[in-house]
Amino acid sequence: MAKLKITQVRSKNGETKRQIANLKTLGIRRMHHEDTPITRGMLEKVQHLVTYEVID
């Protein structure tokens, strides 16, 4: 299964509570995340705050 490398590029200040919760759940400080539909859904909600790339 592929992994995702997620990097936060913008501040969470001024965002909704739901978006802040998504960032916390994604655990931006962890190195790699599994590429699952749940993770992709959370990334869609905060796509303006993060960048990600697929790692094989």
Biopython code that builds the backbone (N, CA, C, O; Angstrom):
import numpy as np
from Bio.PDB.StructureBuilder import StructureBuilder

atoms = [
    (1, "MET", "N", (0.838, -1.178, 0.000)),
    (1, "MET", "CA", (0.000, 0.000, 0.000)),
    (1, "MET", "C", (0.885, 1.245, 0.000)),
    (1, "MET", "O", (1.928, 1.278, 0.654)),
    (2, "ALA", "N", (0.469, 2.236, -0.721)),
    (2, "ALA", "CA", (1.239, 3.479, -0.842)),
    (2, "ALA", "C", (1.157, 4.297, 0.446)),
    (2, "ALA", "O", (0.241, 4.140, 1.253)),
    (3, "LYS", "N", (2.118, 5.147, 0.601)),
    (3, "LYS", "CA", (2.164, 6.041, 1.751)),
    (3, "LYS", "C", (2.109, 7.477, 1.254)),
    (3, "LYS", "O", (2.445, 7.756, 0.102)),
    (4, "LEU", "N", (1.687, 8.382, 2.121)),
    (4, "LEU", "CA", (1.611, 9.797, 1.796)),
    (4, "LEU", "C", (2.550, 10.584, 2.686)),
    (4, "LEU", "O", (2.634, 10.329, 3.888)),
    (5, "LYS", "N", (3.247, 11.526, 2.111)),
    (5, "LYS", "CA", (4.056, 12.463, 2.869)),
    (5, "LYS", "C", (3.284, 13.779, 2.881)),
    (5, "LYS", "O", (3.081, 14.390, 1.832)),
    (6, "ILE", "N", (2.855, 14.216, 4.067)),
    (6, "ILE", "CA", (2.009, 15.403, 4.196)),
    (6, "ILE", "C", (2.811, 16.513, 4.863)),
    (6, "ILE", "O", (3.483, 16.288, 5.869)),
    (7, "THR", "N", (2.734, 17.716, 4.293)),
    (7, "THR", "CA", (3.440, 18.875, 4.831)),
    (7, "THR", "C", (2.452, 20.023, 4.971)),
    (7, "THR", "O", (1.742, 20.358, 4.023)),
    (8, "GLN", "N", (2.408, 20.629, 6.161)),
    (8, "GLN", "CA", (1.546, 21.789, 6.373)),
    (8, "GLN", "C", (2.276, 23.022, 5.854)),
    (8, "GLN", "O", (3.418, 23.275, 6.235)),
    (9, "VAL", "N", (1.611, 23.799, 4.975)),
    (9, "VAL", "CA", (2.257, 24.958, 4.364)),
    (9, "VAL", "C", (1.631, 26.280, 4.801)),
    (9, "VAL", "O", (2.217, 27.341, 4.584)),
    (10, "ARG", "N", (0.453, 26.229, 5.409)),
    (10, "ARG", "CA", (-0.198, 27.442, 5.890)),
    (10, "ARG", "C", (-0.655, 27.239, 7.322)),
    (10, "ARG", "O", (-0.860, 26.110, 7.769)),
    (11, "SER", "N", (-0.812, 28.343, 8.034)),
    (11, "SER", "CA", (-1.216, 28.307, 9.428)),
    (11, "SER", "C", (-2.674, 27.900, 9.577)),
    (11, "SER", "O", (-3.494, 28.152, 8.694)),
    (12, "LYS", "N", (-2.988, 27.269, 10.701)),
    (12, "LYS", "CA", (-4.368, 26.881, 10.981)),
    (12, "LYS", "C", (-5.156, 28.006, 11.649)),
    (12, "LYS", "O", (-6.356, 27.861, 11.885)),
    (13, "ASN", "N", (-4.504, 29.113, 11.952)),
    (13, "ASN", "CA", (-5.183, 30.245, 12.582)),
    (13, "ASN", "C", (-6.299, 30.763, 11.685)),
    (13, "ASN", "O", (-6.099, 30.973, 10.489)),
    (14, "GLY", "N", (-7.475, 30.969, 12.273)),
    (14, "GLY", "CA", (-8.601, 31.494, 11.526)),
    (14, "GLY", "C", (-9.427, 30.449, 10.809)),
    (14, "GLY", "O", (-10.409, 30.795, 10.153)),
    (15, "GLU", "N", (-9.062, 29.187, 10.911)),
    (15, "GLU", "CA", (-9.807, 28.116, 10.251)),
    (15, "GLU", "C", (-10.908, 27.617, 11.175)),
    (15, "GLU", "O", (-10.917, 27.924, 12.367)),
    (16, "THR", "N", (-11.838, 26.844, 10.618)),
    (16, "THR", "CA", (-12.943, 26.323, 11.415)),
    (16, "THR", "C", (-12.449, 25.229, 12.364)),
    (16, "THR", "O", (-11.374, 24.658, 12.177)),
    (17, "LYS", "N", (-13.260, 24.956, 13.380)),
    (17, "LYS", "CA", (-12.892, 23.920, 14.350)),
    (17, "LYS", "C", (-12.753, 22.561, 13.678)),
    (17, "LYS", "O", (-11.901, 21.756, 14.057)),
    (18, "ARG", "N", (-13.589, 22.310, 12.683)),
    (18, "ARG", "CA", (-13.546, 21.025, 11.987)),
    (18, "ARG", "C", (-12.238, 20.860, 11.213)),
    (18, "ARG", "O", (-11.660, 19.773, 11.204)),
    (19, "GLN", "N", (-11.768, 21.929, 10.564)),
    (19, "GLN", "CA", (-10.518, 21.855, 9.824)),
    (19, "GLN", "C", (-9.333, 21.684, 10.770)),
    (19, "GLN", "O", (-8.402, 20.938, 10.469)),
    (20, "ILE", "N", (-9.364, 22.366, 11.904)),
    (20, "ILE", "CA", (-8.294, 22.217, 12.896)),
    (20, "ILE", "C", (-8.281, 20.794, 13.434)),
    (20, "ILE", "O", (-7.212, 20.221, 13.643)),
    (21, "ALA", "N", (-9.462, 20.216, 13.659)),
    (21, "ALA", "CA", (-9.545, 18.833, 14.128)),
    (21, "ALA", "C", (-8.989, 17.869, 13.087)),
    (21, "ALA", "O", (-8.327, 16.894, 13.441)),
    (22, "ASN", "N", (-9.248, 18.127, 11.813)),
    (22, "ASN", "CA", (-8.696, 17.276, 10.747)),
    (22, "ASN", "C", (-7.177, 17.332, 10.747)),
    (22, "ASN", "O", (-6.523, 16.299, 10.605)),
    (23, "LEU", "N", (-6.605, 18.521, 10.904)),
    (23, "LEU", "CA", (-5.145, 18.637, 10.958)),
    (23, "LEU", "C", (-4.580, 17.856, 12.140)),
    (23, "LEU", "O", (-3.560, 17.179, 12.017)),
    (24, "LYS", "N", (-5.249, 17.956, 13.280)),
    (24, "LYS", "CA", (-4.775, 17.244, 14.469)),
    (24, "LYS", "C", (-4.870, 15.733, 14.265)),
    (24, "LYS", "O", (-3.968, 14.993, 14.658)),
    (25, "THR", "N", (-5.957, 15.280, 13.654)),
    (25, "THR", "CA", (-6.143, 13.853, 13.408)),
    (25, "THR", "C", (-5.129, 13.324, 12.406)),
    (25, "THR", "O", (-4.643, 12.201, 12.543)),
    (26, "LEU", "N", (-4.810, 14.127, 11.400)),
    (26, "LEU", "CA", (-3.808, 13.709, 10.420)),
    (26, "LEU", "C", (-2.433, 13.575, 11.054)),
    (26, "LEU", "O", (-1.590, 12.833, 10.551)),
    (27, "GLY", "N", (-2.197, 14.283, 12.152)),
    (27, "GLY", "CA", (-0.914, 14.168, 12.832)),
    (27, "GLY", "C", (0.222, 14.591, 11.932)),
    (27, "GLY", "O", (1.081, 13.777, 11.593)),
    (28, "ILE", "N", (0.240, 15.836, 11.546)),
    (28, "ILE", "CA", (1.214, 16.350, 10.586)),
    (28, "ILE", "C", (2.652, 16.055, 11.017)),
    (28, "ILE", "O", (3.535, 15.958, 10.164)),
    (29, "ARG", "N", (2.900, 15.916, 12.283)),
    (29, "ARG", "CA", (4.278, 15.692, 12.761)),
    (29, "ARG", "C", (4.770, 14.271, 12.512)),
    (29, "ARG", "O", (5.974, 14.017, 12.569)),
    (30, "ARG", "N", (3.854, 13.340, 12.236)),
    (30, "ARG", "CA", (4.283, 11.978, 11.904)),
    (30, "ARG", "C", (4.876, 11.971, 10.505)),
    (30, "ARG", "O", (4.527, 12.813, 9.677)),
    (31, "MET", "N", (5.756, 11.041, 10.240)),
    (31, "MET", "CA", (6.475, 11.033, 8.973)),
    (31, "MET", "C", (5.598, 10.650, 7.782)),
    (31, "MET", "O", (5.485, 11.424, 6.831)),
    (32, "HIS", "N", (4.979, 9.478, 7.817)),
    (32, "HIS", "CA", (4.232, 8.986, 6.663)),
    (32, "HIS", "C", (2.872, 8.466, 7.112)),
    (32, "HIS", "O", (2.707, 8.022, 8.248)),
    (33, "HIS", "N", (1.907, 8.526, 6.210)),
    (33, "HIS", "CA", (0.550, 8.088, 6.494)),
    (33, "HIS", "C", (0.122, 7.096, 5.431)),
    (33, "HIS", "O", (0.552, 7.180, 4.281)),
    (34, "GLU", "N", (-0.728, 6.155, 5.819)),
    (34, "GLU", "CA", (-1.276, 5.203, 4.855)),
    (34, "GLU", "C", (-2.224, 5.942, 3.913)),
    (34, "GLU", "O", (-2.932, 6.862, 4.325)),
    (35, "ASP", "N", (-2.230, 5.537, 2.662)),
    (35, "ASP", "CA", (-3.104, 6.142, 1.659)),
    (35, "ASP", "C", (-4.436, 5.411, 1.675)),
    (35, "ASP", "O", (-4.621, 4.434, 0.948)),
    (36, "THR", "N", (-5.370, 5.882, 2.506)),
    (36, "THR", "CA", (-6.692, 5.287, 2.628)),
    (36, "THR", "C", (-7.745, 6.306, 2.228)),
    (36, "THR", "O", (-7.458, 7.502, 2.179)),
    (37, "PRO", "N", (-8.960, 5.853, 1.941)),
    (37, "PRO", "CA", (-10.024, 6.803, 1.605)),
    (37, "PRO", "C", (-10.312, 7.798, 2.735)),
    (37, "PRO", "O", (-10.669, 8.946, 2.472)),
    (38, "ILE", "N", (-10.160, 7.369, 3.969)),
    (38, "ILE", "CA", (-10.392, 8.261, 5.112)),
    (38, "ILE", "C", (-9.360, 9.383, 5.118)),
    (38, "ILE", "O", (-9.709, 10.550, 5.297)),
    (39, "THR", "N", (-8.103, 9.036, 4.925)),
    (39, "THR", "CA", (-7.041, 10.037, 4.889)),
    (39, "THR", "C", (-7.238, 10.988, 3.718)),
    (39, "THR", "O", (-7.056, 12.196, 3.869)),
    (40, "ARG", "N", (-7.604, 10.468, 2.563)),
    (40, "ARG", "CA", (-7.832, 11.322, 1.387)),
    (40, "ARG", "C", (-8.984, 12.297, 1.633)),
    (40, "ARG", "O", (-8.922, 13.447, 1.199)),
    (41, "GLY", "N", (-10.044, 11.845, 2.331)),
    (41, "GLY", "CA", (-11.169, 12.723, 2.647)),
    (41, "GLY", "C", (-10.759, 13.859, 3.566)),
    (41, "GLY", "O", (-11.175, 15.002, 3.372)),
    (42, "MET", "N", (-9.941, 13.547, 4.568)),
    (42, "MET", "CA", (-9.461, 14.598, 5.472)),
    (42, "MET", "C", (-8.565, 15.577, 4.732)),
    (42, "MET", "O", (-8.615, 16.779, 4.993)),
    (43, "LEU", "N", (-7.749, 15.081, 3.817)),
    (43, "LEU", "CA", (-6.877, 15.956, 3.038)),
    (43, "LEU", "C", (-7.682, 16.890, 2.138)),
    (43, "LEU", "O", (-7.289, 18.038, 1.933)),
    (44, "GLU", "N", (-8.798, 16.413, 1.602)),
    (44, "GLU", "CA", (-9.637, 17.276, 0.766)),
    (44, "GLU", "C", (-10.181, 18.460, 1.550)),
    (44, "GLU", "O", (-10.309, 19.559, 1.012)),
    (45, "LYS", "N", (-10.503, 18.239, 2.825)),
    (45, "LYS", "CA", (-11.071, 19.299, 3.654)),
    (45, "LYS", "C", (-10.052, 20.369, 4.011)),
    (45, "LYS", "O", (-10.421, 21.514, 4.275)),
    (46, "VAL", "N", (-8.774, 20.008, 4.021)),
    (46, "VAL", "CA", (-7.730, 20.977, 4.400)),
    (46, "VAL", "C", (-6.701, 21.150, 3.279)),
    (46, "VAL", "O", (-5.542, 21.467, 3.546)),
    (47, "GLN", "N", (-7.118, 20.944, 2.035)),
    (47, "GLN", "CA", (-6.183, 20.996, 0.912)),
    (47, "GLN", "C", (-5.547, 22.361, 0.731)),
    (47, "GLN", "O", (-4.481, 22.460, 0.124)),
    (48, "HIS", "N", (-6.169, 23.417, 1.239)),
    (48, "HIS", "CA", (-5.595, 24.757, 1.122)),
    (48, "HIS", "C", (-4.527, 25.014, 2.184)),
    (48, "HIS", "O", (-3.839, 26.033, 2.131)),
    (49, "LEU", "N", (-4.380, 24.104, 3.148)),
    (49, "LEU", "CA", (-3.406, 24.267, 4.228)),
    (49, "LEU", "C", (-2.211, 23.328, 4.102)),
    (49, "LEU", "O", (-1.180, 23.557, 4.733)),
    (50, "VAL", "N", (-2.334, 22.280, 3.301)),
    (50, "VAL", "CA", (-1.286, 21.256, 3.238)),
    (50, "VAL", "C", (-0.931, 20.923, 1.789)),
    (50, "VAL", "O", (-1.677, 21.216, 0.855)),
    (51, "THR", "N", (0.232, 20.303, 1.645)),
    (51, "THR", "CA", (0.608, 19.666, 0.388)),
    (51, "THR", "C", (0.934, 18.218, 0.717)),
    (51, "THR", "O", (1.341, 17.903, 1.835)),
    (52, "TYR", "N", (0.754, 17.340, -0.264)),
    (52, "TYR", "CA", (1.087, 15.938, -0.027)),
    (52, "TYR", "C", (1.600, 15.313, -1.302)),
    (52, "TYR", "O", (1.303, 15.762, -2.409)),
    (53, "GLU", "N", (2.384, 14.259, -1.113)),
    (53, "GLU", "CA", (2.904, 13.512, -2.243)),
    (53, "GLU", "C", (2.849, 12.032, -1.914)),
    (53, "GLU", "O", (2.961, 11.636, -0.753)),
    (54, "VAL", "N", (2.675, 11.220, -2.943)),
    (54, "VAL", "CA", (2.573, 9.773, -2.780)),
    (54, "VAL", "C", (3.983, 9.190, -2.826)),
    (54, "VAL", "O", (4.782, 9.512, -3.705)),
    (55, "ILE", "N", (4.264, 8.323, -1.855)),
    (55, "ILE", "CA", (5.555, 7.630, -1.783)),
    (55, "ILE", "C", (5.285, 6.142, -1.963)),
    (55, "ILE", "O", (4.429, 5.585, -1.276)),
    (56, "ASP", "N", (5.989, 5.500, -2.861)),
    (56, "ASP", "CA", (5.788, 4.068, -3.080)),
    (56, "ASP", "C", (6.565, 3.243, -2.102)),
    (56, "ASP", "O", (6.508, 2.014, -2.148)),
]
sb = StructureBuilder()
sb.init_structure("model")
sb.init_model(0)
sb.init_chain("A")
sb.init_seg("    ")
for serial, (resi, resn, name, xyz) in enumerate(atoms, 1):
    if name == "N":
        sb.init_residue(resn, " ", resi, " ")
    sb.init_atom(name, np.array(xyz, "f"), 0.0, 1.0, " ", f" {name:<3s}", serial, name[0])
structure = sb.get_structure()
